[in-house]
Amino acid sequence: MPQASSSKTASSRDIGIDLGTANTLVYARGHGIVLNEPSVVAVKAGTTTALAVGAEAKETIGRTPGSITAIRPLKDGVICDYEAAEEMIRHFVRKAVPGRRTRTRTRMVICVPSGVTQVERRAIVHASTRAGARTVHLIEEPMAAAIGAGLPVAEPRGSMVVDIGGGTSEVAVISLGGIVTSQSLRVGGDRLDAAIIDYVRKEHALLIGERTAEDVKVGIGSAWPVPDRPELETRTFTVRGREKVGGMPKTLELTAPDVRTALDEPVEAIIAAVRTTLEECPPELSGDVMEHGIVLTGGGALLPGLDLRMASATGIPVYVADNPLDCVALGSGRCVEDLDTLSSLLAPAKG
């Protein structure tokens, strides 16, 4: 779930990047999170010329003329458009780390899904190097999320984290500074939006766009009835779209139960991944997870009722982390603050 973009300058040469499918966050050493903008690039059609990047580019989605294309360079947590990704990283690094000479010496820690292939890892490293990084280190997203959420990842104790981002959901059990067992599921906020689009199309023969679906999800979306918030059940949301048959503009009023039905399949897929991870977890660590619970991070953690539904399905307490949207970036930032000490948590980044 996107957050308002923000940025401020910093003089640090070491940065951590949560290179997300929906949003990119940049953490500068000694300054904290200095940039949070949508992962979108607007380019001139038929060229690689970037006309806008980030928040400005997102405003063009679904509203561009034929001469401009709005591109999301990452899909399912990995690069799908290399040139646009390189331009986007370069643009964000320029905003976060001012000064040409400073940027050329920048060391980067970049978060990647735990299920990415070596080819996908090399693409991220190469794009970051071309964007100006002196060295690039990779850290798996569930590890970064656990660090950012304050879990004791270095202790001989099982900690379970579920990070639900825009393109992927990462489920992992962590102990002694390593991931013991994990699942990387290419289901996240984008899939939730797509489920709403499909539901409205099939049930009401109405075509709506990605931005409208996202507004519906944020406005009245839920995964489970929330006893403490009964007002959520009575909320409605008016959407405007185009009739599937006839093509005329039309408005439709959706209810909270309608949207919960639409979201049922992707939510259940995330819970199934949690069950699978628990089944593969060593018994001793399973006991730790039972005692200390599961921590939710990422934008998807903000979906009302998700913690209750997951707890009901697993029989384990589920908690939403403080600042779930920032956990991965904060985890990468912790590594940036002390690269030498925490180097064992970073994956080798060979380009």
C-alpha positions as CSV (number, residue, x, y, z in Angstrom):
1,M,0.0,0.0,0.0
2,P,1.7,3.2,-1.1
3,Q,2.7,5.9,1.2
4,A,3.1,9.6,0.5
5,S,6.4,10.4,-1.1
6,S,9.0,12.3,0.8
7,S,12.6,13.2,0.4
8,K,15.4,15.2,2.1
9,T,19.0,15.6,1.3
10,A,21.9,13.8,3.0
11,S,25.6,13.7,2.7
12,S,26.2,10.0,3.5
13,R,28.1,7.9,1.0
14,D,26.5,4.6,2.2
15,I,22.8,4.0,1.5
16,G,20.3,1.2,1.9
17,I,17.6,0.7,-0.8
18,D,14.3,-1.1,-0.4
19,L,13.8,-1.5,-4.2
20,G,10.1,-2.3,-4.1
21,T,7.6,-3.2,-6.8
22,A,5.3,-0.4,-5.6
23,N,7.6,2.0,-3.7
24,T,11.3,2.6,-3.3
25,L,12.7,3.7,0.0
26,V,16.3,5.0,0.5
27,Y,18.1,5.0,3.8
28,A,21.2,7.2,4.1
29,R,23.8,6.4,6.7
30,G,23.5,8.8,9.7
31,H,20.3,10.3,8.3
32,G,17.6,7.5,8.3
33,I,15.0,7.2,5.5
34,V,15.6,10.2,3.2
35,L,13.4,9.2,0.3
36,N,10.1,7.3,-0.3
37,E,8.7,7.4,-3.8
38,P,6.7,5.2,-6.2
39,S,8.7,2.8,-8.4
40,V,7.4,4.4,-11.6
41,V,9.2,5.9,-14.6
42,A,7.4,7.8,-17.4
43,V,9.2,7.6,-20.7
44,K,8.7,8.9,-24.2
45,A,7.2,6.2,-26.4
46,G,9.7,4.4,-28.5
47,T,12.7,5.7,-26.6
48,T,14.4,5.2,-23.3
49,T,14.2,8.9,-22.4
50,A,12.8,9.4,-18.9
51,L,10.4,12.3,-18.6
52,A,9.5,11.8,-15.0
53,V,10.4,9.4,-12.1
54,G,8.7,8.6,-8.8
55,A,5.7,10.5,-7.5
56,E,5.5,12.7,-10.6
57,A,5.5,9.7,-12.9
58,K,2.9,7.8,-10.9
59,E,0.4,10.6,-11.5
60,T,0.6,9.7,-15.2
61,I,-0.5,6.0,-14.8
62,G,-3.7,5.4,-16.8
63,R,-3.7,9.0,-18.0
64,T,-0.9,9.2,-20.5
65,P,-1.2,10.2,-24.2
66,G,0.1,7.9,-26.8
67,S,3.5,9.6,-26.8
68,I,4.2,8.8,-23.1
69,T,4.4,5.5,-21.4
70,A,4.3,5.0,-17.6
71,I,6.5,2.0,-16.7
72,R,6.9,0.1,-13.4
73,P,10.5,-1.3,-13.9
74,L,10.0,-4.0,-11.2
75,K,7.5,-6.8,-11.3
76,D,7.1,-9.4,-8.6
77,G,10.0,-7.8,-6.8
78,V,12.5,-8.2,-9.6
79,I,13.6,-6.0,-12.6
80,C,11.5,-6.5,-15.7
81,D,12.7,-3.4,-17.6
82,Y,16.4,-3.0,-17.1
83,E,16.9,0.4,-18.7
84,A,14.0,2.0,-16.8
85,A,15.2,0.4,-13.5
86,E,18.7,1.8,-14.0
87,E,17.3,5.3,-14.7
88,M,15.0,5.1,-11.7
89,I,17.8,4.0,-9.3
90,R,20.1,6.7,-10.7
91,H,17.4,9.4,-10.2
92,F,16.7,8.3,-6.6
93,V,20.4,8.1,-5.7
94,R,20.9,11.7,-7.0
95,K,18.0,12.9,-4.8
96,A,19.2,11.0,-1.7
97,V,23.0,11.6,-2.1
98,P,23.7,15.0,-3.6
99,G,27.0,15.8,-5.2
100,R,28.6,14.0,-8.2
101,R,31.9,13.1,-6.4
102,T,30.0,11.8,-3.4
103,R,27.7,9.6,-5.5
104,T,30.6,7.9,-7.4
105,R,31.8,6.5,-4.1
106,T,28.5,5.3,-2.8
107,R,28.2,1.9,-1.2
108,M,24.7,0.3,-1.5
109,V,22.9,-2.3,0.4
110,I,19.9,-3.4,-1.7
111,C,17.0,-5.7,-0.5
112,V,16.0,-8.5,-2.8
113,P,13.3,-11.2,-2.5
114,S,14.6,-14.5,-1.1
115,G,13.4,-16.4,-4.2
116,V,15.2,-14.4,-6.8
117,T,17.5,-16.3,-9.3
118,Q,21.2,-15.6,-9.8
119,V,20.3,-13.9,-13.1
120,E,17.9,-11.6,-11.4
121,R,20.5,-10.8,-8.7
122,R,23.0,-9.9,-11.3
123,A,20.5,-7.6,-13.0
124,I,20.0,-5.7,-9.8
125,V,23.7,-5.4,-9.1
126,H,24.6,-4.4,-12.6
127,A,21.8,-1.7,-12.8
128,S,22.9,-0.3,-9.4
129,T,26.6,-0.3,-10.5
130,R,25.7,1.5,-13.7
131,A,23.6,4.0,-11.6
132,G,26.8,5.0,-9.7
133,A,27.4,2.5,-6.9
134,R,31.0,1.7,-6.0
135,T,30.1,-1.5,-4.3
136,V,26.7,-3.3,-4.0
137,H,25.7,-5.7,-1.2
138,L,22.4,-7.6,-1.3
139,I,20.3,-8.6,1.7
140,E,17.2,-10.8,1.5
141,E,14.0,-9.0,2.2
142,P,12.7,-11.2,5.1
143,M,16.0,-10.8,6.9
144,A,15.9,-7.0,6.4
145,A,12.3,-6.9,7.5
146,A,13.1,-8.9,10.7
147,I,16.0,-6.5,11.5
148,G,13.8,-3.5,10.9
149,A,11.0,-4.9,13.0
150,G,13.4,-5.3,15.9
151,L,13.4,-9.1,16.0
152,P,16.4,-10.8,17.7
153,V,17.8,-12.3,14.4
154,A,21.2,-13.0,15.8
155,E,20.0,-15.0,18.8
156,P,19.5,-18.9,18.9
157,R,15.8,-18.4,18.9
158,G,13.3,-18.8,16.1
159,S,11.7,-15.6,14.8
160,M,9.0,-15.7,12.1
161,V,8.4,-12.7,9.8
162,V,5.8,-12.3,7.0
163,D,6.7,-9.4,4.7
164,I,3.9,-8.5,2.3
165,G,5.1,-6.0,-0.3
166,G,3.8,-4.8,-3.6
167,G,5.0,-7.7,-5.7
168,T,6.0,-10.5,-3.4
169,S,5.2,-11.9,0.0
170,E,8.2,-13.3,2.0
171,V,7.7,-15.8,4.8
172,A,10.7,-16.8,6.8
173,V,11.9,-18.3,10.1
174,I,15.2,-16.8,11.2
175,S,17.7,-17.9,13.8
176,L,21.4,-17.2,14.6
177,G,21.6,-14.6,11.8
178,G,20.4,-16.9,9.0
179,I,17.1,-17.9,7.3
180,V,16.3,-21.5,8.4
181,T,13.3,-22.0,6.1
182,S,11.4,-19.6,3.9
183,Q,8.8,-19.2,1.1
184,S,8.9,-16.4,-1.5
185,L,5.4,-16.0,-3.0
186,R,4.8,-13.7,-6.0
187,V,1.6,-12.4,-4.4
188,G,1.4,-9.0,-2.9
189,G,-0.3,-5.6,-3.0
190,D,-0.5,-5.7,-6.9
191,R,-2.2,-9.1,-6.8
192,L,-4.7,-7.8,-4.3
193,D,-5.5,-4.9,-6.7
194,A,-5.8,-7.3,-9.6
195,A,-8.2,-9.4,-7.6
196,I,-10.5,-6.4,-7.1
197,I,-10.3,-5.6,-10.8
198,D,-11.3,-9.1,-11.7
199,Y,-14.1,-9.3,-9.2
200,V,-15.7,-6.0,-10.4
201,R,-15.3,-7.2,-14.0
202,K,-16.8,-10.6,-13.4
203,E,-19.6,-9.7,-10.9
204,H,-20.6,-6.3,-12.3
205,A,-19.3,-6.2,-15.9
206,L,-17.4,-3.0,-15.1
207,L,-13.9,-2.2,-16.1
208,I,-11.8,-0.3,-13.6
209,G,-8.1,0.7,-13.5
210,E,-5.2,-0.1,-11.1
211,R,-5.4,3.2,-9.3
212,T,-9.1,2.8,-8.6
213,A,-8.6,-0.8,-7.3
214,E,-5.9,0.4,-5.0
215,D,-8.1,3.2,-3.7
216,V,-10.8,0.6,-3.0
217,K,-8.4,-1.7,-1.2
218,V,-7.1,1.1,1.0
219,G,-10.6,2.5,1.6
220,I,-12.7,-0.5,2.5
221,G,-10.5,-3.6,2.0
222,S,-10.2,-6.2,4.8
223,A,-9.2,-9.9,5.2
224,W,-11.4,-10.7,8.2
225,P,-14.1,-8.9,10.2
226,V,-12.5,-6.8,12.9
227,P,-14.5,-6.9,16.2
228,D,-12.9,-3.7,17.5
229,R,-13.8,-1.8,14.3
230,P,-17.4,-2.6,13.5
231,E,-17.7,0.5,11.4
232,L,-15.6,-1.1,8.7
233,E,-18.4,-3.5,7.8
234,T,-20.8,-0.7,6.9
235,R,-18.4,1.3,4.7
236,T,-19.0,1.6,1.0
237,F,-16.9,2.9,-1.9
238,T,-18.2,4.4,-5.1
239,V,-16.1,3.4,-8.1
240,R,-16.2,4.8,-11.6
241,G,-15.3,2.8,-14.7
242,R,-16.4,1.7,-18.1
243,E,-19.1,-0.9,-18.9
244,K,-17.7,-4.1,-20.3
245,V,-20.6,-4.3,-22.7
246,G,-21.4,-1.0,-24.4
247,G,-18.4,0.9,-23.2
248,M,-20.3,3.7,-21.5
249,P,-19.1,5.3,-18.2
250,K,-20.8,3.9,-15.1
251,T,-20.6,4.2,-11.3
252,L,-20.9,1.3,-8.8
253,E,-21.1,1.2,-5.0
254,L,-19.0,-1.6,-3.4
255,T,-19.4,-2.8,0.1
256,A,-16.7,-4.0,2.5
257,P,-17.9,-7.7,2.4
258,D,-17.8,-7.4,-1.5
259,V,-14.1,-6.4,-1.3
260,R,-13.3,-9.1,1.3
261,T,-14.7,-11.7,-1.1
262,A,-12.6,-10.3,-3.9
263,L,-9.4,-10.5,-1.8
264,D,-10.1,-14.0,-0.5
265,E,-8.0,-15.9,-3.0
266,P,-4.7,-14.0,-2.7
267,V,-5.0,-13.7,1.1
268,E,-5.5,-17.4,1.3
269,A,-2.4,-18.0,-0.9
270,I,-0.3,-16.0,1.6
271,I,-1.7,-17.9,4.6
272,A,-1.0,-21.2,2.7
273,A,2.7,-20.1,2.4
274,V,2.8,-19.4,6.1
275,R,1.5,-22.9,6.8
276,T,4.0,-24.5,4.5
277,T,6.9,-22.6,6.2
278,L,5.7,-23.7,9.6
279,E,5.5,-27.3,8.4
280,E,9.1,-27.2,7.3
281,C,10.3,-25.5,10.4
282,P,12.4,-27.6,12.9
283,P,10.4,-28.5,16.0
284,E,12.5,-26.5,18.5
285,L,12.1,-23.3,16.4
286,S,8.4,-24.0,16.0
287,G,8.1,-23.9,19.7
288,D,9.8,-20.5,19.7
289,V,7.4,-19.2,17.0
290,M,4.4,-20.5,19.0
291,E,5.7,-18.6,22.1
292,H,6.7,-15.3,20.5
293,G,4.3,-15.2,17.5
294,I,4.5,-14.1,13.9
295,V,5.3,-10.6,12.9
296,L,3.7,-8.9,9.8
297,T,5.6,-6.3,7.9
298,G,5.2,-4.5,4.5
299,G,2.2,-2.6,3.2
300,G,0.0,-5.7,3.1
301,A,0.3,-5.8,6.9
302,L,-2.0,-2.8,7.1
303,L,-4.9,-4.8,5.5
304,P,-7.5,-4.8,8.4
305,G,-8.1,-8.3,9.8
306,L,-5.2,-10.0,8.2
307,D,-3.5,-10.6,11.5
308,L,-6.8,-12.1,12.9
309,R,-7.3,-14.3,9.9
310,M,-3.7,-15.6,10.0
311,A,-3.9,-16.2,13.7
312,S,-7.1,-18.2,13.3
313,A,-5.6,-20.3,10.5
314,T,-2.4,-21.1,12.3
315,G,-3.3,-21.0,16.0
316,I,-0.3,-18.7,16.6
317,P,-0.4,-15.1,17.8
318,V,0.2,-12.6,14.9
319,Y,1.4,-9.0,15.5
320,V,1.7,-6.1,13.1
321,A,5.2,-4.5,13.4
322,D,5.6,-0.8,14.2
323,N,5.9,1.2,11.0
324,P,5.4,-1.9,8.8
325,L,6.0,0.1,5.6
326,D,9.5,1.1,6.7
327,C,10.8,-2.2,8.2
328,V,12.7,-3.4,5.1
329,A,14.3,0.0,4.5
330,L,15.2,0.3,8.2
331,G,16.7,-3.2,8.2
332,S,18.9,-2.3,5.2
333,G,19.8,0.9,7.0
334,R,20.9,-1.1,10.1
335,C,23.3,-2.9,7.8
336,V,24.5,0.3,6.2
337,E,25.2,1.8,9.6
338,D,27.6,-1.1,10.3
339,L,28.6,-2.9,7.1
340,D,31.6,-4.6,8.6
341,T,29.8,-6.0,11.7
342,L,26.7,-7.2,9.8
343,S,28.4,-8.4,6.7
344,S,27.5,-12.0,7.5
345,L,23.8,-11.1,6.9
346,L,24.5,-9.9,3.4
347,A,24.3,-12.2,0.3
348,P,27.3,-12.1,-2.1
349,A,26.7,-9.6,-4.9
350,K,28.5,-10.8,-7.9
351,G,27.7,-8.9,-11.1
